[in-house]
């Protein structure tokens, strides 16, 4: 991303949209990068070398989790 990377953007997005799941789609494969992502609020990390299928499955899983954990507003 031009102005900031995903690790920098995630906490800002969580602050603006706390209920929105965040998936980091990245070239970085290191465990430390993944741990850093989770620490700042990323819900899933998918490396680009794995292709689109894991990304698609992550989206589906997070949408299901959101569906099952959603609470009606009173």
The first five atom37 places (N, CA, C, CB, O) and aatype in JSON, in Angstrom:
{
  "aatype": [20, 20, 20, 20, 20, 20, 20, 20, 20, 20, 20, 20, 20, 20, 20, 20, 20, 20, 20, 20, 20, 20, 20, 20, 20, 20, 20, 20, 20, 20, 20, 20, 20, 20, 20, 20, 20, 20, 20, 20, 20, 20, 20, 20, 20, 20, 20, 20, 20, 20, 20, 20, 20, 20, 20, 20, 20, 20, 20, 20, 20, 20, 20, 20, 20, 20, 20, 20, 20, 20, 20, 20, 20, 20],
  "atom_mask": [
    [1, 1, 1, 1, 1],
    [1, 1, 1, 1, 1],
    [1, 1, 1, 1, 1],
    [1, 1, 1, 1, 1],
    [1, 1, 1, 1, 1],
    [1, 1, 1, 1, 1],
    [1, 1, 1, 1, 1],
    [1, 1, 1, 1, 1],
    [1, 1, 1, 1, 1],
    [1, 1, 1, 1, 1],
    [1, 1, 1, 1, 1],
    [1, 1, 1, 1, 1],
    [1, 1, 1, 1, 1],
    [1, 1, 1, 1, 1],
    [1, 1, 1, 1, 1],
    [1, 1, 1, 1, 1],
    [1, 1, 1, 1, 1],
    [1, 1, 1, 1, 1],
    [1, 1, 1, 1, 1],
    [1, 1, 1, 1, 1],
    [1, 1, 1, 1, 1],
    [1, 1, 1, 1, 1],
    [1, 1, 1, 1, 1],
    [1, 1, 1, 1, 1],
    [1, 1, 1, 1, 1],
    [1, 1, 1, 1, 1],
    [1, 1, 1, 1, 1],
    [1, 1, 1, 1, 1],
    [1, 1, 1, 1, 1],
    [1, 1, 1, 1, 1],
    [1, 1, 1, 1, 1],
    [1, 1, 1, 1, 1],
    [1, 1, 1, 1, 1],
    [1, 1, 1, 1, 1],
    [1, 1, 1, 1, 1],
    [1, 1, 1, 1, 1],
    [1, 1, 1, 1, 1],
    [1, 1, 1, 1, 1],
    [1, 1, 1, 1, 1],
    [1, 1, 1, 1, 1],
    [1, 1, 1, 1, 1],
    [1, 1, 1, 1, 1],
    [1, 1, 1, 1, 1],
    [1, 1, 1, 1, 1],
    [1, 1, 1, 1, 1],
    [1, 1, 1, 1, 1],
    [1, 1, 1, 1, 1],
    [1, 1, 1, 1, 1],
    [1, 1, 1, 1, 1],
    [1, 1, 1, 1, 1],
    [1, 1, 1, 1, 1],
    [1, 1, 1, 1, 1],
    [1, 1, 1, 1, 1],
    [1, 1, 1, 1, 1],
    [1, 1, 1, 1, 1],
    [1, 1, 1, 1, 1],
    [1, 1, 1, 1, 1],
    [1, 1, 1, 1, 1],
    [1, 1, 1, 1, 1],
    [1, 1, 1, 1, 1],
    [1, 1, 1, 1, 1],
    [1, 1, 1, 1, 1],
    [1, 1, 1, 1, 1],
    [1, 1, 1, 1, 1],
    [1, 1, 1, 1, 1],
    [1, 1, 1, 1, 1],
    [1, 1, 1, 1, 1],
    [1, 1, 1, 1, 1],
    [1, 1, 1, 1, 1],
    [1, 1, 1, 1, 1],
    [1, 1, 1, 1, 1],
    [1, 1, 1, 1, 1],
    [1, 1, 1, 1, 1],
    [1, 1, 1, 1, 1]
  ],
  "atom_positions": [
    [[0.85, -1.17, 0.0], [0.0, 0.0, 0.0], [0.89, 1.23, 0.0], [-0.97, 0.0, 1.22], [1.97, 1.21, 0.6]],
    [[0.47, 2.27, -0.65], [1.34, 3.43, -0.81], [1.73, 4.14, 0.48], [0.68, 4.4, -1.69], [2.89, 4.53, 0.63]],
    [[0.81, 4.34, 1.41], [1.1, 5.17, 2.58], [1.45, 4.39, 3.83], [-0.08, 6.04, 2.87], [2.18, 4.89, 4.69]],
    [[0.95, 3.17, 3.95], [1.24, 2.36, 5.13], [1.04, 0.9, 4.76], [0.35, 2.76, 6.35], [0.35, 0.57, 3.79]],
    [[1.65, 0.03, 5.55], [1.47, -1.39, 5.28], [0.27, -1.92, 6.08], [2.75, -2.19, 5.64], [-0.36, -1.17, 6.83]],
    [[-0.03, -3.19, 5.91], [-1.19, -3.78, 6.57], [-1.1, -3.78, 8.08], [-1.38, -5.17, 6.09], [-2.1, -3.63, 8.77]],
    [[0.12, -3.96, 8.59], [0.33, -3.96, 10.05], [0.01, -2.57, 10.62], [1.79, -4.37, 10.39], [-0.53, -2.46, 11.71]],
    [[0.36, -1.54, 9.87], [0.07, -0.17, 10.32], [-1.41, 0.18, 10.13], [0.94, 0.83, 9.55], [-1.98, 0.93, 10.93]],
    [[-2.02, -0.35, 9.09], [-3.42, -0.02, 8.78], [-4.42, -0.74, 9.68], [-3.71, -0.35, 7.33], [-5.48, -0.19, 9.99]],
    [[-4.09, -1.95, 10.1], [-5.04, -2.78, 10.86], [-5.59, -2.09, 12.12], [-4.38, -4.07, 11.26], [-6.81, -2.07, 12.29]],
    [[-4.75, -1.53, 13.0], [-5.34, -0.92, 14.2], [-6.22, 0.3, 13.88], [-4.24, -0.5, 15.15], [-7.18, 0.58, 14.58]],
    [[-5.88, 1.0, 12.81], [-6.7, 2.15, 12.41], [-8.06, 1.66, 11.91], [-5.98, 2.99, 11.31], [-9.09, 2.26, 12.23]],
    [[-8.06, 0.57, 11.13], [-9.31, 0.01, 10.64], [-10.15, -0.53, 11.8], [-9.04, -1.1, 9.62], [-11.37, -0.34, 11.82]],
    [[-9.51, -1.22, 12.74], [-10.24, -1.77, 13.9], [-10.87, -0.66, 14.73], [-9.31, -2.6, 14.77], [-11.96, -0.83, 15.28]],
    [[-10.18, 0.47, 14.83], [-10.72, 1.6, 15.59], [-11.97, 2.16, 14.89], [-9.65, 2.7, 15.76], [-12.95, 2.5, 15.55]],
    [[-11.91, 2.27, 13.56], [-13.04, 2.8, 12.79], [-14.18, 1.8, 12.66], [-12.57, 3.22, 11.42], [-15.35, 2.17, 12.74]],
    [[-13.83, 0.52, 12.46], [-14.82, -0.52, 12.2], [-14.52, -1.75, 13.06], [-14.83, -0.9, 10.69], [-14.06, -2.77, 12.53]],
    [[-14.76, -1.68, 14.35], [-14.33, -2.75, 15.26], [-14.94, -4.12, 14.98], [-14.66, -2.36, 16.65], [-14.34, -5.13, 15.33]],
    [[-16.1, -4.18, 14.37], [-16.75, -5.46, 14.1], [-16.35, -6.07, 12.77], [-18.25, -5.29, 14.14], [-16.72, -7.21, 12.46]],
    [[-15.58, -5.34, 11.97], [-15.2, -5.82, 10.64], [-13.95, -6.69, 10.72], [-14.96, -4.63, 9.69], [-12.92, -6.24, 11.23]],
    [[-14.03, -7.93, 10.22], [-12.84, -8.78, 10.21], [-11.8, -8.26, 9.23], [-13.23, -10.23, 9.86], [-12.14, -7.7, 8.19]],
    [[-10.54, -8.45, 9.57], [-9.44, -8.01, 8.71], [-8.61, -9.21, 8.32], [-8.57, -6.95, 9.42], [-8.18, -9.99, 9.17]],
    [[-8.38, -9.36, 7.01], [-7.5, -10.38, 6.49], [-6.28, -9.69, 5.89], [-8.22, -11.28, 5.42], [-6.42, -8.8, 5.05]],
    [[-5.11, -10.08, 6.33], [-3.86, -9.55, 5.77], [-3.42, -10.5, 4.67], [-2.75, -9.4, 6.88], [-3.07, -11.65, 4.95]],
    [[-3.42, -10.03, 3.43], [-2.98, -10.81, 2.26], [-1.61, -10.28, 1.9], [-4.0, -10.68, 1.03], [-1.49, -9.16, 1.4]],
    [[-0.57, -11.06, 2.16], [0.79, -10.54, 2.17], [1.8, -11.45, 1.48], [1.22, -10.3, 3.58], [1.55, -12.64, 1.31]],
    [[2.94, -10.86, 1.08], [4.06, -11.64, 0.58], [4.92, -12.16, 1.73], [4.92, -10.8, -0.37], [5.66, -13.13, 1.57]],
    [[4.81, -11.54, 2.9], [5.64, -11.91, 4.05], [5.22, -13.27, 4.6], [5.55, -10.85, 5.15], [4.04, -13.5, 4.88]],
    [[6.19, -14.17, 4.74], [5.88, -15.51, 5.22], [6.38, -15.77, 6.63], [6.47, -16.52, 4.29], [6.16, -16.86, 7.16]],
    [[7.05, -14.83, 7.24], [7.66, -15.09, 8.55], [6.6, -15.18, 9.65], [8.67, -13.99, 8.9], [5.57, -14.51, 9.61]],
    [[6.88, -16.03, 10.62], [6.0, -16.18, 11.78], [5.9, -14.87, 12.55], [6.5, -17.31, 12.69], [4.84, -14.53, 13.07]],
    [[7.0, -14.14, 12.63], [7.0, -12.87, 13.38], [6.04, -11.88, 12.74], [8.42, -12.28, 13.43], [5.36, -11.14, 13.45]],
    [[5.99, -11.86, 11.41], [5.06, -10.97, 10.72], [3.62, -11.37, 11.05], [5.29, -11.01, 9.18], [2.76, -10.52, 11.28]],
    [[3.36, -12.67, 11.08], [2.03, -13.16, 11.43], [1.65, -12.82, 12.86], [1.95, -14.65, 11.23], [0.52, -12.41, 13.13]],
    [[2.59, -12.99, 13.79], [2.33, -12.64, 15.19], [2.07, -11.14, 15.33], [3.52, -13.05, 16.09], [1.16, -10.73, 16.05]],
    [[2.86, -10.33, 14.64], [2.66, -8.87, 14.7], [1.29, -8.5, 14.17], [3.76, -8.14, 13.89], [0.62, -7.62, 14.71]],
    [[0.86, -9.18, 13.11], [-0.46, -8.9, 12.52], [-1.57, -9.21, 13.52], [-0.66, -9.71, 11.23], [-2.5, -8.41, 13.69]],
    [[-1.49, -10.34, 14.16], [-2.52, -10.73, 15.14], [-2.53, -9.76, 16.32], [-2.27, -12.18, 15.64], [-3.59, -9.41, 16.83]],
    [[-1.37, -9.33, 16.75], [-1.29, -8.39, 17.89], [-1.98, -7.07, 17.6], [0.16, -8.13, 18.24], [-2.48, -6.43, 18.53]],
    [[-2.03, -6.64, 16.33], [-2.66, -5.36, 16.01], [-4.1, -5.52, 15.54], [-1.85, -4.64, 14.94], [-4.72, -4.55, 15.1]],
    [[-4.65, -6.74, 15.63], [-6.07, -6.91, 15.36], [-6.43, -7.61, 14.07], [-6.69, -5.61, 15.35], [-7.61, -7.69, 13.73]],
    [[-5.45, -8.13, 13.34], [-5.75, -8.87, 12.11], [-6.38, -10.2, 12.49], [-4.46, -9.08, 11.24], [-5.9, -10.88, 13.4]],
    [[-7.45, -10.58, 11.8], [-8.16, -11.82, 12.11], [-7.59, -13.04, 11.39], [-9.61, -11.67, 11.77], [-7.71, -14.16, 11.88]],
    [[-6.98, -12.82, 10.22], [-6.4, -13.92, 9.46], [-5.25, -13.39, 8.62], [-7.46, -14.61, 8.55], [-5.28, -12.25, 8.15]],
    [[-4.23, -14.22, 8.45], [-3.09, -13.87, 7.61], [-2.97, -14.93, 6.53], [-1.75, -13.75, 8.44], [-2.9, -16.12, 6.83]],
    [[-2.96, -14.5, 5.27], [-2.83, -15.42, 4.13], [-1.68, -14.92, 3.28], [-4.17, -15.5, 3.29], [-1.64, -13.75, 2.9]],
    [[-0.73, -15.82, 2.97], [0.39, -15.41, 2.12], [0.01, -15.55, 0.65], [1.65, -16.24, 2.44], [-0.68, -16.49, 0.26]],
    [[0.48, -14.6, -0.14], [0.11, -14.54, -1.56], [0.62, -15.73, -2.35], [0.63, -13.28, -2.17], [0.03, -16.09, -3.37]],
    [[1.7, -16.35, -1.91], [2.24, -17.48, -2.65], [1.31, -18.7, -2.59], [3.61, -17.85, -2.12], [1.47, -19.63, -3.38]],
    [[0.37, -18.7, -1.68], [-0.56, -19.83, -1.54], [-1.75, -19.72, -2.49], [-1.06, -19.92, -0.12], [-2.52, -20.67, -2.62]],
    [[-1.9, -18.59, -3.15], [-2.97, -18.44, -4.13], [-4.26, -17.93, -3.53], [-3.22, -19.75, -4.81], [-4.32, -17.53, -2.37]],
    [[-5.29, -17.96, -4.35], [-6.57, -17.38, -3.97], [-7.45, -18.3, -3.12], [-7.31, -16.98, -5.2], [-8.29, -17.81, -2.37]],
    [[-7.26, -19.61, -3.23], [-8.13, -20.52, -2.48], [-8.07, -20.28, -0.98], [-7.75, -21.96, -2.78], [-9.12, -20.17, -0.35]],
    [[-6.87, -20.2, -0.36], [-6.84, -19.93, 1.09], [-7.46, -18.58, 1.44], [-5.4, -19.97, 1.59], [-8.06, -18.44, 2.51]],
    [[-7.32, -17.6, 0.57], [-7.94, -16.29, 0.81], [-9.46, -16.44, 0.81], [-7.48, -15.25, -0.26], [-10.15, -15.92, 1.69]],
    [[-9.97, -17.14, -0.19], [-11.41, -17.37, -0.29], [-11.93, -18.11, 0.94], [-11.74, -18.16, -1.57], [-12.98, -17.76, 1.48]],
    [[-11.21, -19.13, 1.39], [-11.62, -19.9, 2.57], [-11.58, -19.06, 3.84], [-10.73, -21.13, 2.72], [-12.42, -19.21, 4.72]],
    [[-10.59, -18.17, 3.93], [-10.5, -17.27, 5.09], [-11.69, -16.31, 5.13], [-9.19, -16.48, 5.06], [-12.26, -16.06, 6.19]],
    [[-12.04, -15.79, 3.98], [-13.21, -14.88, 3.9], [-14.46, -15.63, 4.34], [-13.38, -14.32, 2.45], [-15.24, -15.12, 5.14]],
    [[-14.65, -16.83, 3.8], [-15.84, -17.61, 4.16], [-15.88, -17.91, 5.66], [-15.87, -18.93, 3.36], [-16.92, -17.78, 6.3]],
    [[-14.74, -18.31, 6.22], [-14.69, -18.64, 7.64], [-14.99, -17.43, 8.51], [-13.32, -19.21, 8.0], [-15.71, -17.53, 9.5]],
    [[-14.43, -16.29, 8.15], [-14.68, -15.08, 8.95], [-16.12, -14.6, 8.82], [-13.73, -13.96, 8.54], [-16.7, -14.11, 9.79]],
    [[-16.7, -14.75, 7.65], [-18.11, -14.38, 7.49], [-19.01, -15.31, 8.3], [-18.51, -14.41, 6.01], [-19.99, -14.86, 8.89]],
    [[-18.69, -16.6, 8.33], [-19.46, -17.54, 9.14], [-19.32, -17.21, 10.62], [-19.01, -18.99, 8.88], [-20.3, -17.22, 11.36]],
    [[-18.09, -16.93, 11.04], [-17.87, -16.59, 12.45], [-18.67, -15.34, 12.81], [-16.36, -16.35, 12.72], [-19.28, -15.28, 13.88]],
    [[-18.66, -14.37, 11.92], [-19.41, -13.13, 12.17], [-20.9, -13.41, 12.25], [-19.12, -12.09, 11.08], [-21.61, -12.86, 13.09]],
    [[-21.39, -14.28, 11.36], [-22.79, -14.63, 11.35], [-23.21, -15.31, 12.66], [-23.1, -15.53, 10.17], [-24.26, -14.99, 13.21]],
    [[-22.39, -16.23, 13.14], [-22.72, -16.98, 14.35], [-22.51, -16.19, 15.63], [-21.92, -18.23, 14.4], [-23.1, -16.52, 16.66]],
    [[-21.67, -15.17, 15.59], [-21.44, -14.41, 16.81], [-22.2, -13.09, 16.84], [-19.97, -14.14, 16.96], [-22.14, -12.36, 17.83]],
    [[-22.91, -12.79, 15.76], [-23.66, -11.53, 15.71], [-24.79, -11.57, 16.74], [-24.22, -11.28, 14.28], [-25.47, -12.58, 16.91]],
    [[-24.97, -10.46, 17.41], [-26.04, -10.35, 18.4], [-27.03, -9.28, 17.92], [-25.47, -9.99, 19.82], [-26.62, -8.24, 17.4]],
    [[-28.3, -9.55, 18.09], [-29.27, -8.53, 17.68], [-29.12, -7.27, 18.52], [-30.7, -9.07, 17.79], [-28.86, -7.33, 19.72]],
    [[-29.29, -6.14, 17.88], [-29.22, -4.86, 18.61], [-30.57, -4.59, 19.26], [-28.82, -3.68, 17.65], [-31.63, -4.76, 18.65]],
    [[-30.51, -4.18, 20.49], [-31.75, -3.89, 21.24], [-32.08, -2.43, 21.2], [-31.63, -4.35, 22.69], [-33.09, -2.0, 21.77]]
  ]
}
